[in-house]
Amino acid sequence: MKRFVLAMMAVAMMCIVAQPALAQSGTRLQVGAGLVLPMSDWGDANLLNDKMGFNAGIGASFGLGTAPIRLRVDASWTQTSHQTGVDGNTRLLGGMVNVVYPFPTAGAIRPYVLAGIGVTSTRLSDGTSDTSKTAVGFGGGGGLQYAMSSANLFLEIRYLSTKAFDLTFAQVPITVGVSFPLGGKK
């Protein structure tokens, strides 16, 4: 958790320093939190069988000139607990680079899809010891943004997957949050 907080502080400082250039590119910062549903080996009753957990994340998206897509960089922290009778938990700390396609709409509700690749550190704790492994992961999903005067609310559902310890750690995070423009631009 300490590394995640330090990484988020570094991202925030870089955005503050680069604010004038980022504001011109239509940069948006976002924060969110929600629930995560473990899937595949992570949720399998014969393997880890973790319960539903929670996630938190922070990110920034950038306009790519006149292209209809955006580039989004985000970091997330996820934690689940092992089922009853087994002490410990599973924690994932990851970062991804995504391509986001916002569908053009005239209303305040704007749907979008995204897909990306990143790196995830998976840490398993059994109550007495911890083991961790870092691996490449991928993901995709979609969401809805509700445009307000100074910020956007969003609801996002994704499928994320990474391999560690010869297991597939797939998850479906359901995240709600807020995004806001850097430098006052929408």
Buried (B, 14 or more C-beta within 10 A) or exposed (E): EEEBEEBBEEBEEEBEEEEEEBBEBBBBBBBBBBBBBBBBBBBBEEEBBBBEBEBBBBBBBBBBEEEEBBBBBBBBBBBBBBEEEEEBBBBBBBBBEBBBBBEEEEEEEBEBBBBBEBBBBBBBBEEEEEEBBBBEBBBBBBBBBBBEEEBBBBBBBBBBBBBBBEBBBBBBBBBEBBBBBBEEEE
